[in-house]
Amino acid sequence: MLTSTALGARTGGALHLKAEHLQRVGAFKFRGAYNAIAAVDATTRQRGIVAFSSGNHAQAVALACRLQGVRATIVMPDDAPPVKLAATEGYGAEIVGYDRYTEDRAAIGAAIADERGATVIPPFDHPDIVAGQGTAALELIDDVPDLDLVIAPIGGGGLLSGSVVAVRGRSRDVEVIGVEPADRRAARDALAAGEVVEVDVPRTLLDGQQTTTIGALPLALLRANDVEVVGVSDASALTAVAWLATRAKQVVEPSGAAALAAVLDGTIDVRGRNVGIILSGGNVSPEVLTVALRTPPA
């Protein structure tokens, strides 16, 4: 857990940063992946695991499989950040590439699983994934039991929905807010419509949140718990990345800094509040980090 007097002075709130960028594989995704794979019975597990991801879930599944002695095949977009591709390969997974703008990663993963008799572990729409991801917020609220507000990024919704389940298990009074890229309204539109809504693949530096939908299970949990979602721009995310690198000496990727970005740019008002913020990942490419560090301070 990280705190900063400078953040408090700037925002008017007491901010507690959950450092999931320091988690194994550099992201919260390891929690859900390990939990979901461990829940598969041993005989089935030995036929292999298939996953699809732009990076952090890919790495998480690859490492979780290596630790459990299981073959991992990961469907990854051809334009995934090189640092994430290299790490996934480094954990011993087989990578199958695809074009995220023209091909369906879920269909590719399902075809591979059918051919091999393997099990698909999706990145967010799975109860064991949601449960595993929620342990990040469980630790957060156990460490800071008097929180007023928890903020987390949302891509497919596993982290945010798991977080609200964990938070509500401790207190009904804690507000939970999600943050997605401004140009990707998959979460906001789904909450408004009451059903999963598919959007075009957003072109954003928040690559960990480029999914075209949120999951049906996460959506149901978010709606049942009245979770609000807001949007944050690439520029705001880069400002947050730069702030974390220069002031807190922490390397966080744009998606990982999305929740903090929404506070720094004023989208979420935290004045007078005790706030938990999940920094969800730190797998940023040198090129994007360089762009962030060249961003004028806000």
TATANOR-V486465 format. One record per residue. N is the residue number from 1. NEAR is the number of other C-alpha atoms within 12 Angstrom. Layout:
BEGIN
n=N near=NEAR
n=N near=NEAR
END
This chain:
BEGIN
n=1 near=24
n=2 near=26
n=3 near=24
n=4 near=21
n=5 near=16
n=6 near=17
n=7 near=28
n=8 near=22
n=9 near=16
n=10 near=21
n=11 near=27
n=12 near=22
n=13 near=29
n=14 near=31
n=15 near=39
n=16 near=36
n=17 near=39
n=18 near=39
n=19 near=35
n=20 near=41
n=21 near=34
n=22 near=27
n=23 near=27
n=24 near=30
n=25 near=36
n=26 near=34
n=27 near=41
n=28 near=50
n=29 near=54
n=30 near=42
n=31 near=40
n=32 near=41
n=33 near=51
n=34 near=36
n=35 near=28
n=36 near=36
n=37 near=43
n=38 near=29
n=39 near=23
n=40 near=24
n=41 near=16
n=42 near=17
n=43 near=15
n=44 near=20
n=45 near=29
n=46 near=23
n=47 near=25
n=48 near=36
n=49 near=46
n=50 near=45
n=51 near=47
n=52 near=46
n=53 near=48
n=54 near=41
n=55 near=48
n=56 near=50
n=57 near=51
n=58 near=53
n=59 near=50
n=60 near=50
n=61 near=54
n=62 near=46
n=63 near=38
n=64 near=37
n=65 near=40
n=66 near=29
n=67 near=21
n=68 near=25
n=69 near=22
n=70 near=32
n=71 near=33
n=72 near=45
n=73 near=41
n=74 near=49
n=75 near=46
n=76 near=39
n=77 near=33
n=78 near=23
n=79 near=22
n=80 near=34
n=81 near=30
n=82 near=23
n=83 near=27
n=84 near=38
n=85 near=36
n=86 near=24
n=87 near=30
n=88 near=40
n=89 near=27
n=90 near=21
n=91 near=29
n=92 near=26
n=93 near=34
n=94 near=32
n=95 near=36
n=96 near=28
n=97 near=25
n=98 near=24
n=99 near=18
n=100 near=27
n=101 near=18
n=102 near=11
n=103 near=17
n=104 near=22
n=105 near=31
n=106 near=28
n=107 near=18
n=108 near=28
n=109 near=34
n=110 near=25
n=111 near=22
n=112 near=28
n=113 near=29
n=114 near=17
n=115 near=15
n=116 near=21
n=117 near=20
n=118 near=28
n=119 near=36
n=120 near=41
n=121 near=44
n=122 near=39
n=123 near=51
n=124 near=45
n=125 near=35
n=126 near=31
n=127 near=31
n=128 near=31
n=129 near=41
n=130 near=44
n=131 near=37
n=132 near=36
n=133 near=47
n=134 near=41
n=135 near=34
n=136 near=45
n=137 near=49
n=138 near=32
n=139 near=25
n=140 near=35
n=141 near=38
n=142 near=20
n=143 near=18
n=144 near=28
n=145 near=23
n=146 near=23
n=147 near=33
n=148 near=29
n=149 near=42
n=150 near=51
n=151 near=51
n=152 near=54
n=153 near=50
n=154 near=54
n=155 near=48
n=156 near=46
n=157 near=52
n=158 near=49
n=159 near=60
n=160 near=55
n=161 near=52
n=162 near=45
n=163 near=48
n=164 near=47
n=165 near=39
n=166 near=31
n=167 near=39
n=168 near=29
n=169 near=20
n=170 near=23
n=171 near=22
n=172 near=18
n=173 near=18
n=174 near=31
n=175 near=35
n=176 near=43
n=177 near=44
n=178 near=49
n=179 near=49
n=180 near=51
n=181 near=43
n=182 near=35
n=183 near=28
n=184 near=38
n=185 near=36
n=186 near=39
n=187 near=48
n=188 near=36
n=189 near=26
n=190 near=31
n=191 near=31
n=192 near=19
n=193 near=16
n=194 near=21
n=195 near=23
n=196 near=28
n=197 near=24
n=198 near=23
n=199 near=21
n=200 near=18
n=201 near=27
n=202 near=27
n=203 near=22
n=204 near=26
n=205 near=37
n=206 near=48
n=207 near=41
n=208 near=47
n=209 near=49
n=210 near=39
n=211 near=41
n=212 near=34
n=213 near=36
n=214 near=41
n=215 near=35
n=216 near=28
n=217 near=30
n=218 near=43
n=219 near=43
n=220 near=30
n=221 near=34
n=222 near=40
n=223 near=29
n=224 near=17
n=225 near=28
n=226 near=25
n=227 near=37
n=228 near=33
n=229 near=40
n=230 near=34
n=231 near=39
n=232 near=39
n=233 near=34
n=234 near=34
n=235 near=34
n=236 near=37
n=237 near=44
n=238 near=43
n=239 near=37
n=240 near=41
n=241 near=47
n=242 near=35
n=243 near=35
n=244 near=37
n=245 near=26
n=246 near=19
n=247 near=19
n=248 near=20
n=249 near=13
n=250 near=30
n=251 near=37
n=252 near=47
n=253 near=52
n=254 near=49
n=255 near=51
n=256 near=51
n=257 near=55
n=258 near=51
n=259 near=53
n=260 near=51
n=261 near=47
n=262 near=39
n=263 near=40
n=264 near=38
n=265 near=27
n=266 near=22
n=267 near=26
n=268 near=33
n=269 near=25
n=270 near=34
n=271 near=22
n=272 near=17
n=273 near=23
n=274 near=28
n=275 near=41
n=276 near=43
n=277 near=48
n=278 near=50
n=279 near=48
n=280 near=51
n=281 near=44
n=282 near=40
n=283 near=48
n=284 near=41
n=285 near=27
n=286 near=18
n=287 near=16
n=288 near=32
n=289 near=31
n=290 near=18
n=291 near=22
n=292 near=33
n=293 near=27
n=294 near=19
n=295 near=22
n=296 near=15
n=297 near=20
n=298 near=20
END
